[in-house]
Amino acid sequence: MRNKKAIVVFILVFCLSLILSMQTVQSAQFGRPDDTLSSTDWFVVNQGGDTEYWQAVDEVTPNSDTDYVNSSVDESEIQFNLTDVTDPGVNTSHIMRMTAIAAKYGGGPEKLFFHLYQGVTVIASSVKTSIDRTAYTTYTYTLTDAEAESITDYTDLHIHVHVDAVSAGEEIRVTQAELEVPDVVGNPPTIENMSIDDATVSPLGEIDLSPGATRQVNCTGTNQFSVAIG
């Protein structure tokens, strides 16, 4: 009888941990440009014929020279409004992402950095980064927990892209920009009951099996399934 109890307890623990692990698997949501707020000293190249700056950087997958925005003016900045995302309820895994190339270059390395704004408030800023001259490269900045926590309105976020250390004849191109945040976190799973032969017990209660019992544990929560144990 003691062995049967041990088996049941083990299955219940396994059942609960499986539900919890299912709950922690998260997908992501993305804020991508849907409007241009400012574009002084920037230009747009879009082989598809669209003329809006934001349309050149809003793709899901970077498409290199198919469309991009570019600047050859030092300290120039382009600003994009982002599509709305929902507050994920967590402060982790907030990632700004930019794909760029130094298409024309000369002396020292050409640099780029980017900021996340909520309205007129700076939420986070990347460091100045030297841009690859040979291929489009994706640059990322992961917000700290404190930076992510400071976001109070996920429907009012903007990305500002800033060019630095660019001299005459040099050019930086940006082909994609986005903000990634976790998907909305659901409520923690709850096990409403565990029944063995129609006897409902609490998760921490002692479980006993009489001879000839069905020996099936039903776990009911966000994900529902049953485990036969013997």
LONUVEX-136608 format. One record per residue (C-alpha): residue number from 1; residue in three letters; chain; x, y, z. Coordinates in pm, whole numbers, plus 50000, padded with zeros to 5 digits. Layout:
N
R     n   res   chain      xx      yy      zz
R   NUM   ala       A       X       Y       Z
...
// end
This chain:
230
R     n   res   chain      xx      yy      zz
R     1   met       A   50000   50000   50000
R     2   arg       A   50284   50236   50082
R     3   asn       A   50430   50186   49734
R     4   lys       A   50097   50278   49580
R     5   lys       A   50087   50597   49783
R     6   ala       A   50437   50684   49671
R     7   ile       A   50343   50627   49308
R     8   val       A   50038   50851   49337
R     9   val       A   50230   51131   49507
R    10   phe       A   50500   51114   49240
R    11   ile       A   50240   51135   48962
R    12   leu       A   50066   51429   49127
R    13   val       A   50394   51619   49158
R    14   phe       A   50477   51537   48796
R    15   cys       A   50130   51644   48686
R    16   leu       A   50157   51981   48858
R    17   ser       A   50508   52050   48731
R    18   leu       A   50399   51966   48377
R    19   ile       A   50113   52214   48393
R    20   leu       A   50346   52482   48528
R    21   ser       A   50605   52417   48258
R    22   met       A   50338   52444   47990
R    23   gln       A   50235   52778   48134
R    24   thr       A   50587   52923   48117
R    25   val       A   50625   52869   47741
R    26   gln       A   50584   53217   47594
R    27   ser       A   50553   53350   47245
R    28   ala       A   50630   53710   47159
R    29   gln       A   50455   54017   47027
R    30   phe       A   50619   54284   46815
R    31   gly       A   50589   54659   46782
R    32   arg       A   50692   54760   46430
R    33   pro       A   50690   55101   46258
R    34   asp       A   50351   55221   46135
R    35   asp       A   50422   55593   46101
R    36   thr       A   50716   55832   46060
R    37   leu       A   50738   56103   46327
R    38   ser       A   51052   56280   46202
R    39   ser       A   51293   56214   45914
R    40   thr       A   51520   56519   45877
R    41   asp       A   51831   56437   45668
R    42   trp       A   51708   56083   45598
R    43   phe       A   51600   55932   45267
R    44   val       A   51395   55629   45170
R    45   val       A   51466   55367   44904
R    46   asn       A   51181   55126   44841
R    47   gln       A   51193   54896   44541
R    48   gly       A   50828   54807   44594
R    49   gly       A   50720   55162   44517
R    50   asp       A   50606   55269   44864
R    51   thr       A   50729   55615   44952
R    52   glu       A   50673   55623   45329
R    53   tyr       A   50985   55593   45542
R    54   trp       A   50827   55356   45792
R    55   gln       A   50722   55116   45516
R    56   ala       A   51089   55057   45436
R    57   val       A   51165   54921   45786
R    58   asp       A   50843   54750   45900
R    59   glu       A   50897   54402   45759
R    60   val       A   50893   54089   45974
R    61   thr       A   51217   53962   45819
R    62   pro       A   51493   54208   45717
R    63   asn       A   51508   54232   45338
R    64   ser       A   51842   54409   45292
R    65   asp       A   51847   54649   44996
R    66   thr       A   51490   54576   44883
R    67   asp       A   51387   54874   45091
R    68   tyr       A   51563   55083   45353
R    69   val       A   51611   55430   45497
R    70   asn       A   51952   55593   45480
R    71   ser       A   52145   55896   45599
R    72   ser       A   52482   56051   45526
R    73   val       A   52446   56331   45781
R    74   asp       A   52619   56305   46117
R    75   glu       A   52390   56328   46421
R    76   ser       A   52077   56285   46208
R    77   glu       A   51783   56102   46360
R    78   ile       A   51472   55932   46226
R    79   gln       A   51176   55857   46450
R    80   phe       A   50912   55588   46407
R    81   asn       A   50588   55526   46587
R    82   leu       A   50539   55158   46673
R    83   thr       A   50229   54943   46638
R    84   asp       A   50050   54882   46966
R    85   val       A   50143   54587   47183
R    86   thr       A   49976   54470   47503
R    87   asp       A   50142   54505   47841
R    88   pro       A   50291   54156   47892
R    89   gly       A   50278   54180   48269
R    90   val       A   50650   54103   48300
R    91   asn       A   50964   54316   48277
R    92   thr       A   51190   54064   48107
R    93   ser       A   51272   54004   47738
R    94   his       A   51198   54354   47605
R    95   ile       A   51431   54379   47305
R    96   met       A   51492   54663   47060
R    97   arg       A   51623   54537   46728
R    98   met       A   51778   54721   46435
R    99   thr       A   51923   54580   46109
R   100   ala       A   52172   54807   45933
R   101   ile       A   52483   54838   45716
R   102   ala       A   52747   55105   45656
R   103   ala       A   52702   55097   45277
R   104   lys       A   52946   55379   45208
R   105   tyr       A   53241   55437   45435
R   106   gly       A   53574   55608   45469
R   107   gly       A   53794   55666   45774
R   108   gly       A   53684   55564   46123
R   109   pro       A   53393   55331   46191
R   110   glu       A   53042   55459   46121
R   111   lys       A   52814   55426   46424
R   112   leu       A   52448   55404   46509
R   113   phe       A   52243   55393   46827
R   114   phe       A   51873   55387   46903
R   115   his       A   51630   55489   47173
R   116   leu       A   51292   55369   47293
R   117   tyr       A   51051   55648   47387
R   118   gln       A   50711   55651   47547
R   119   gly       A   50564   55977   47428
R   120   val       A   50839   56232   47496
R   121   thr       A   51005   56026   47769
R   122   val       A   51319   55823   47700
R   123   ile       A   51270   55468   47825
R   124   ala       A   51599   55311   47709
R   125   ser       A   51899   55381   47488
R   126   ser       A   52146   55149   47323
R   127   val       A   52519   55218   47320
R   128   lys       A   52688   55364   47012
R   129   thr       A   52773   55068   46793
R   130   ser       A   53012   55043   46499
R   131   ile       A   52815   54929   46195
R   132   asp       A   52935   54643   45976
R   133   arg       A   53051   54755   45633
R   134   thr       A   53018   54423   45450
R   135   ala       A   52668   54293   45527
R   136   tyr       A   52343   54390   45692
R   137   thr       A   52374   54303   46059
R   138   thr       A   52111   54296   46332
R   139   tyr       A   52189   54497   46646
R   140   thr       A   51991   54452   46965
R   141   tyr       A   51943   54615   47301
R   142   thr       A   51766   54433   47584
R   143   leu       A   51593   54661   47830
R   144   thr       A   51677   54623   48196
R   145   asp       A   51395   54519   48427
R   146   ala       A   51379   54875   48558
R   147   glu       A   51356   55023   48207
R   148   ala       A   51079   54782   48108
R   149   glu       A   50894   54850   48432
R   150   ser       A   50895   55222   48354
R   151   ile       A   50672   55163   48050
R   152   thr       A   50318   55256   48145
R   153   asp       A   50156   55275   47800
R   154   tyr       A   50247   55012   47543
R   155   thr       A   50034   55193   47283
R   156   asp       A   50255   55505   47282
R   157   leu       A   50602   55369   47205
R   158   his       A   50847   55503   46946
R   159   ile       A   51192   55404   46820
R   160   his       A   51442   55677   46736
R   161   val       A   51742   55583   46520
R   162   his       A   52048   55806   46549
R   163   val       A   52350   55817   46318
R   164   asp       A   52691   55900   46462
R   165   ala       A   53047   55942   46328
R   166   val       A   52938   55973   45966
R   167   ser       A   53148   56195   45739
R   168   ala       A   53083   56330   45390
R   169   gly       A   53039   56049   45139
R   170   glu       A   52959   55788   45405
R   171   glu       A   52615   55632   45442
R   172   ile       A   52429   55415   45691
R   173   arg       A   52124   55217   45578
R   174   val       A   51858   55070   45807
R   175   thr       A   51632   54801   45665
R   176   gln       A   51435   54690   45970
R   177   ala       A   51340   54815   46317
R   178   glu       A   51124   54653   46584
R   179   leu       A   51053   54608   46953
R   180   glu       A   50994   54259   47085
R   181   val       A   50811   54196   47412
R   182   pro       A   50677   53875   47563
R   183   asp       A   50323   53770   47494
R   184   val       A   50065   53840   47760
R   185   val       A   50114   53618   48063
R   186   gly       A   49800   53426   48160
R   187   asn       A   49681   53350   48508
R   188   pro       A   49882   53085   48692
R   189   pro       A   49737   52737   48649
R   190   thr       A   49523   52604   48928
R   191   ile       A   49444   52244   49007
R   192   glu       A   49080   52248   49105
R   193   asn       A   49066   51893   49225
R   194   met       A   49237   51559   49210
R   195   ser       A   49006   51263   49218
R   196   ile       A   49077   50899   49277
R   197   asp       A   48769   50674   49262
R   198   asp       A   48547   50982   49301
R   199   ala       A   48726   51084   49623
R   200   thr       A   48827   51449   49591
R   201   val       A   49142   51548   49776
R   202   ser       A   49346   51865   49808
R   203   pro       A   49690   51881   49640
R   204   leu       A   49858   51850   49981
R   205   gly       A   49625   51589   50128
R   206   glu       A   49716   51228   50192
R   207   ile       A   49606   50996   49915
R   208   asp       A   49515   50634   49981
R   209   leu       A   49429   50365   49733
R   210   ser       A   49214   50071   49826
R   211   pro       A   49261   49737   49648
R   212   gly       A   49111   49733   49302
R   213   ala       A   49101   50113   49264
R   214   thr       A   49101   50270   48920
R   215   arg       A   49429   50445   49000
R   216   gln       A   49375   50740   48767
R   217   val       A   49472   51092   48863
R   218   asn       A   49284   51376   48691
R   219   cys       A   49459   51712   48688
R   220   thr       A   49230   52000   48600
R   221   gly       A   49373   52340   48520
R   222   thr       A   49465   52557   48226
R   223   asn       A   49578   52238   48055
R   224   gln       A   49361   51938   48139
R   225   phe       A   49469   51578   48119
R   226   ser       A   49464   51259   48319
R   227   val       A   49743   51020   48407
R   228   ala       A   49681   50650   48462
R   229   ile       A   49914   50505   48722
R   230   gly       A   49841   50140   48745
// end
